[in-house]
Amino acid sequence: MKSSKVSATGMALAITLTLLNLVCLVLLLIAPEFSLSLFGYFIHGLDLSKVAIIPKLNISTLVGIAVTFIGGYLLGLIFERVHMRFKKQ
């Protein structure tokens, strides 16, 4: 049986995005108005208070965290492959 190698880039991005997701969740739970104002700075011209829904801790929250981790890992793999292709040139 062949052992699979975990991509350091994929894992680093997965962990980073998951931590960012958790920080966002915690901020929205403890200080929703501040959070929406803060995150609004990243999205110029959009009033997030008009579209935001304050999250509740449920299965959707856990699925969102898992999707962030898996998606981050896959994006990290893609990034690593593209990086290595350019590095060889």
N, C-alpha and C positions, 0 to 999 in steps of 0.2 A: 504494500500500500504506500502510495506516494504522499509525503507530508506536504501540506500547502503552506506557502509562505505568506504571512500577513504583510500587506503593504504599509510601510511606515507613513507614507504620504496620505494614503487613504484613511488610516487610523487617526492621524493627526487632524485631518480635516473633519472627520466624523466627530471626534471628541470636542473640537473647537466649536463646531456648529451646534452640537447638543448642549454644551455649556451656555452658549449664547441663547439658545432656545429656553433653557431653564431660567437664566437671568431675566429674560423677557417675561416669562410666565410669573415669576416671583414678583417682579416689579408691577405687573398688571394686577396681581392679586392684592398687594399691600398699598399701592399708590396709583390707582388707575388714571386719575387726571394728570398727574405728573408724567406718567409713562407715555400717555397719548401725546402729550405736549412734546416730550423728549423725542419720541420716535417720529413725530411729525416733521422734525428738522431734517430727517433723512429723505422724506418724500415731499419735495418742494411743491407748494400750492395745493396740497390735499389736507383737508381738515379730517383727521382720523376719528375725531369724536362723533362724526356723522355716520361712520361705517363700522366702528369697532364694537365688538361684543366682548365683554369681560369674561374670560374663561372660567369654567368650573372644573374642579378636579374630578374627572371621570375617565371612562375607558378611552374616550376620544383624545384626552390629554396624553395618555400613555401611548396611544397609537401615533399621535403627532410627534412625540419624542422619539419613538422607534423609527418612524419614517425619516426624521431629520438625521438620525445616526446612520441608517442604511444609505440614504441618499448622499450624505456627506462622504461616506466611505467610497461609494461608486464614483462620485465626482473626483475624489482624490485619486482613484485608480486611473481615470481618464486623464487627469492633469499629469500624473506621473508618466503615463505612456507617451503623451504628446511631448512632454519635457525631454524624455529620453530620446525621442526621435530627432528633435532639434539638436540635442547635445551631441549626437553622433555625427552630425554634419560638419 
